[in-house]
Amino acid sequence: MNGPMSRHHAARVEAAIASGQAARSALVASWRRSSRLHHLDPAGRSAPMRLTEAELHQARERIAPLLAAAQGAMDRLYHAVGASGCCVLLADGEGVPVDRRGTPADDATFQSWGLWTGALWSEEHEGTNGIGTCLVEQRPLTIDRDQHFFTRNTLLSCTAVPIYDHEAALAGVLDVSSCRADRTDAFSSLIALAAGEAARRIEADLFRRAFAHARIVLTQGGDGQSCGLVAVDADDLVIGATRSARVALGLAPGRALQPVPAADLLGGDTARDHLAGGQRAVLQRALLRAGGNVSAAAKALGVSRATLHRKLKRFELKH
């Protein structure tokens, strides 16, 4: 896109940045990062950079579990939106699409715009855009047409949703991009809902695969709706939780999850725990609650310290 329209968009972006709107507008803050932090020019015409085939293969290998978990959800999402001129992209944490779904009739258009596997769509390389800005802000968003930083991307409408892995770390982005000029606000809202549901399915599948030998429990939010998954092992210890479950349960999303008794985290009558023949799970929960203090654990269980030591040795539990 050249000429007056290109100059007008670039001028509008620069004026918004200079006006100080970045403090009030997430969009202008992204434009400011693109310009001031990454030194990009909104009028720049260079096509998106792309990885080599070998580099793309390595990128796909690095997120193999996510790729495997995403296949079904990507297929269903594409079947819902593909006929309306949309493609579906799965990007890694660096903003590189590693898998896509698209209608062959639209492939040439998307490929010419760089919406293809191996392209670099981080904010650092492409300025404000669905995939790159979603990675920075870690929230679902839509970058519609002239909200893009580069003038050459202002024909695109991109809806992106972050995907978190089984350890609640940001793993990638699910993106639905449209090449049609007639995309309406109502349709954009439907795409955002569909993309959000697909991302949650991917996260759930990724989590279940990672904790295949654990019991998976649904957590509930304040409105009674299911809002996450936790993994519980044979000793009734929570050993994993999705990001949404961690938020609902008050666990820090960005920290390693230490095993915690399921009854303590999910609710239940912890006072009923007793040795009952020296069950290993009860011992382990008591130790965890006591922070590894054997004397405190023994007192809580109503046994002597020596008895608890014998039990711990029998079940090969470290303390």
N, C-alpha and C positions, 0 to 999 in steps of 0.2 A: 504494500500500500504506500504510494508515493504522493507527492504534490501537496496541495493546501490541506487536505484532510490529515495527512501525516504531521504536518507542521502544527496544525491546530491541536491535535492530541498531545503532542510533545509539549506544547506551550501550556496546555491545561494541567498536565502532570507537574511541570516545573512550578507553575503558579500555586498549585495546591500545596506543594512541599514548602515553598517560600512563605506561605501564609501562616504557617505554624499549626495547621489543622491536624498534624500527626498526633498531637496529644489527645485529640477528641475522636479521631477516625482511624480505625484499624486499617482501612484501605490505604489512606494517605501515609500511615506509618510504614506500610509495606512498600509503597512507592518511594518513601524516603530511604528505606534500607537499600532498595534497588539502585537508587541514584548515588547516595552518599557513602554507603558501606561497600557496595559492590562495583561502584563506578560505571554503571551502565547508562547508555543513552537511549531514551524512549524512542528516538527516531532511528535507532540502529536497525539495519536490514539483514545482518548475517543470519543465515539459517541456524537452527539449533544444532549444537555440537552433538556428536554421536560416538558411542563406544565402538571399538572394533568387535568383530564377531567373537574373538577370543575373550575380550573383556566382558562382553555380555554373557557369555557362557559362565564365566567365573561369578558374575553378579547373580545369576540364576542359581548357581550351586550354593552360594552363601545363604540364600533364603529358601532352600529346597523344601523345608517343612511348610512354610507359608504358601509356596506355590502349589503344593499338593493339596493343602486344605482349602485353597481358594477355587479350585476348578469348578465344582458344582455350583457354587454361588455365582461365579462369573457367568457361567452358562445361562442360569436362570435370569440374571439381571439383563444380559444381552438380549435374550428372547423377549424381554418386556420392553426394551427401549431401542433395539437395533433398527427396527423398521422405520423409526422416526428420525433417522439420520444421526444416530449417536453411536459412539464406540465406547467400549469399556476397557479400562487400563488398570493393571496392577503394578504399582511402582514400589521400589525398595526404599529404604531409609535415606538414600542419597538422592531420591527424586528421579530415578531411572526406571521407566516402564520396562518390566521384564516379561510381561504377558499381556495379551490384548484379545479382544473380540470385536469384530467389525464386519459390516456388509461389504462384500467385494466391490460393489458399485461405488462406494464411498472411499475405498482404500487409497486410491491415488490422491484424493484431496487431503486426507489425513496424513499421508506420508509426506506430501509436499509441505505441510505445516509442521512437520516434526512430531506429530502425535503417533509415535511408532516406538516399538521396542528398541532399546539402546540409546534413545535420545536423552539428553541431560536437561531435566525440567526443575532443577533446584532454583530457588530465588537467586542464588549466586550467578547462575548462568542465564536464566530467562526472566529475571525480575518477577513482579507480581503475576502469579498464575495459580490455577487450582492446586496442582500437585505440590509445587514448591512452597506456596504460602501455607497450605495445610500442614506441611511438615514443620514449619517454623512455629505456627500458632497452635498446633495440635488440637484442632477442633474442626467439625464439619463446616464447610463453607462453599459458596459459589462465587466464582470470579466471572462476571458476565460481560462479554464484549469489551467495551471501552474502559472497564475496570482493570484490564490487563495493563502492564507497564509498557510493553513494546507495542507500537502502533501496528506492527505486522501481525500481532496476535488478537487484534480487536474484532475479528470476525468469529472468534471462538466463544463458546459458553461452556464453562467447566465446573462441575460439581465434584468435590473431593471430600472423602471421609477418612480419618486416620484409623489404622488397624493396629491393635496392641497384641503382643504375643502372650504366651502362657505365663510369663513372669511380669506381665503388666508393663513391659517396655514397648516403646513405639517401634513397630516393625516395618510399616509401609503405609501406602495410601491406595484406596480404591477410588478411581476417578471415572466419571461419565462425562464425555465431551461431545458437544454438538457442533455440526458444521452447517446447520440450517439457520437462515436469518429469521424464520418465523417461529422460533421457540418462544412460547408465552410464559408469563410468570406462573400461571397455574400449572403448566407442564413442568416447569423447573421445580416447583414444590413437590410434585409427584416423583420426579427423579431423585430429589434429595431424600424423600422417605424411602424409596426403593433401594438407593445406595446405602443408606443407614442400616436398613434391615439386612442387606447382603453382607455388610462389614461385620455385623454382630454374628451372623451365621459363620463367617470365616473364623472369627475369634473363638467361637464355641467349638468348632471342629478342630482348630489348632490346639485348644486347651484339652479336649478329650483325647486327642492323639498323644499329647505330652504326658498325660496322667492316665494312660490306658488301663493300669492295674489298680487304680484307686476308685473309690465310690464318689460319684459326682453329685453334688447337692446344689439345688437352686436356692439363691438368696432372694429375699423380697425387700423392696423399698418401702417407704412410708405409705405409699398409695396402694400397697398390696400387690403391685406388679412385680414379676420376676425381673431382676436387674443384674444378675451375674451368676457365676458358677464358682464353687469351691471344691477342691479335691480332698477327700478324707481317706487316710490309709487304714490298714487292718487294726491298728492300735487306737483308732478313733482320734487321730491327730490331723488337724488341717495342715496339709503340706503344699497347697497351692490355691490361688484365687485369681480370677480375672480382674482386670482393672476396675470394671464397674462394680464387682463384688467388693473390692477393697475400699472403694469410695463409700459404698453403702454401709460397710462394717467399720469404717473409721480407721482403716489400715493405710499406711503411707504407700501410694502407688509406686514410688521410685526406689523403694528399698527391698532388699532380699527378705523373703518371708520366712521367719523362723517357725518351726512346727509349734502349734498351739492346740490344746485340747478342744475338740469340736464343741463340747458342752459349754466351755467358757466363751467361745466366740459366737456360736449360733444359738445359745440358750439351752437350758436343761437343768436338771437338779444335780449339781455337782456334789451335794452333801451325801448322795447315795453311793458315791464311790467308796468301796472298801476292798480289803484284800481278797476275800471270797476265794480262798484257795491260791492266792498269789498270782492273780492274772497279770500278765506282762503289761497290758495296756494301762491298767490302773496304776501300776508302779511308775510307768513312764509319764503319765499325766501328773501324778503327784510330784515327781521330780521337776517337771517343767514349771508347775505352779510355784514351787519353792525356789525356783531359780537355780536348781542344782544342789541346794543345801539339804544334805541327807537328814540332819537332825530335824529340820523343819518339816521335811516330807514324812518322816517317821511319826512325828507328833500329829500331823494332819490325818495320818492313817490309823492312829491309835495303837501303834506297835513300838517296840524298842528299837533303838538304833542298830543294835546287833542283829535283830531279826530282819530288819530292812536290808542290811548289808548282805545277809545270806540270800535273801530273795534276789537282790540285784546280781549277785554272783551267779545264781542259778539260771537267771534269764539273760546273762551276759550283757547287762545294761551298764553303760559307762556313767560315771557320776563325778 
